[in-house]
Amino acid sequence: MKYLLKSFVLSLFALLMTSTAMAAEKGSRDEAVALVKKAAAYLKENGKEKAFAEFSKTDGPFVDRDLYIFAYSAGGDGTNLAHGANPKLIGKNLLDLRDADGKAIVKNFIEVANSKTGSGWVDYKWANPLTKAVEAKTSYVEKVGDVILGSGVYK
């Protein structure tokens, strides 16, 4: 009986440790907001050219696990200015980009960023750079001058 109890406790402990480790591999909503705030400060201090180059480095200071910075023009044209997970998107007009459910992703970023508050959350589906699977995601976007900065978490 003691052996069974000991085995059960050890198994439970191993399961909890695995769950904790897996949770630590994903960024949190608070971490996404903090990364956007860090990017906003960097943009204001260093200008667009330097900031967009740093934001677009897939192994740079604005990428943390599954969190990364993306930037769009706030003018409404949908031009991607920086992307920490997929540099191939930079310079492309993604205004009509839709997720697997047909949701207009970039249009929603622009709408939220140009709202009265200038920031907020947008839900959609996107490919996770770590798992490569399309997953539910929510991104925090914030207008900084004429730029929309964002970072999101996979649910």
N, C-alpha and C positions, 0 to 999 in steps of 0.2 A: 504494500500500500504506500509506504514511504517513497519507494522508487517511482511509482506512478505519479504521485503528487510532485515529486522533484522534477520529473520529466515534463509534466504539464507546466509547471512554473517556468522552467527553462525555455520551453517552446513559446510560451506567452511572451517572455522577455525578448526572445529573438524576433518575434513578430512585431512587437512594439518598436524595437530598434530599427527594423527594416522600414516600417512605416514612417518613422521620424527621419530616417536618411532620405527616403523618397520625397518627403515634403520639403526637405532642405534643398533638393535639387531644383525645385520650382520657385520662382520669384513670387512675392506676395503683392497685394494691391498697394500696401504702404511703400514697398520697395520700388514699385513702378512709378508712383508719384514722386518719390525722392529722386529717382533717376531723371525724371523729366525736369524737376527743379534744378538739379545739378547741371543738366544740359542747357537750361535757360540761362543760368548764371554764366556758363562757359561761352554761350553764344553772345551775350551782352558784353562780356569782357574781351573776347577775341575776334569778334566779327564772323560773318557768314562763311567766308571761304575756309578759314581755318577750322571753324566749328563743324561744318558739313563734312570735311575730310576726316576729322576725328570721330564723328558720329558714325561714319560709314566703314570704319575699320572693324572687321568681324572679330578681331581679337584685341580690340582697343579698350580704353577705359569706360566706354559707354555701352559695354556688353557684359552682362552678368548672368550666367546660366542661360535660361530661356528669356531673359529680359534684354531688350536692346532699344535703342532710340531710332525713331523714324521721323522724318520732317517733310512737310508739304507746304506749298505756297498757300497763304491764307486768302489770297485774292480770288479764289474760287475756280482756278483753272485746273486743279488736280495734279499739278506737276510735283513729282517726288524729288526732293532735294537731297535727301540722305536716307540711308537704310542700313542699319547695323547687322542685319541677317542676310540680306540679299542685294548686294551692290548692283546687280543687273537691272533693278527697278529705277535706279537714279536717272533723272532726266526725262523719264517717261510720263506722259499724261495718263493718269490712272483714275480720272474723274468717274468713268463708267465702270470701274472695277466692282464686281459683285462677288459675294461669297457663295458657298454651295447652296444656300437657301434663297439666293437672289437678292440679298440685302446689299444696298449700295454703300460700300465701306467708306470710301474717301469722301463721298458727298456727306455722309453722316459726320465724319471728322470735321469737315468744314462747317457744317451747320452748328455743331456743338461749340467749336472754337470761336465762331463768330456770334455766338449767343451773348446775352447780357452778362453772364458770368465769365465768359471767355475760357471756360474749361469744363470738363466733365468726362463721363464714361460712355463708351460705345461698345455694344455687344455684336459679335459676328463670329464667323468660323474662319480659321486660318491654319496654314501648315506650321506645325511646331518645328523649329529648326533642330531640336534635339531628337525628337521621335520620328520626324518626317510625316507624321499622320495629321490629317485635318482634324482640328479640335475646336471646341467652343473657347472663345477668347473674349476678354473685355479689355479695352485699352483706354487709358487716361490720356486725353489730349488737352493741350493748353496753347493759347495764342500768345506769341511773344513777338511783338511788332507785327511784321507782315509774314510771319512764319508760324506754322502749326507744328509743335513738337509733341511726340507721343511715345508711350511705351505700354505694353500690355501683358496681361497674365493669362495663362491657360487655366481653364476651370477644371 
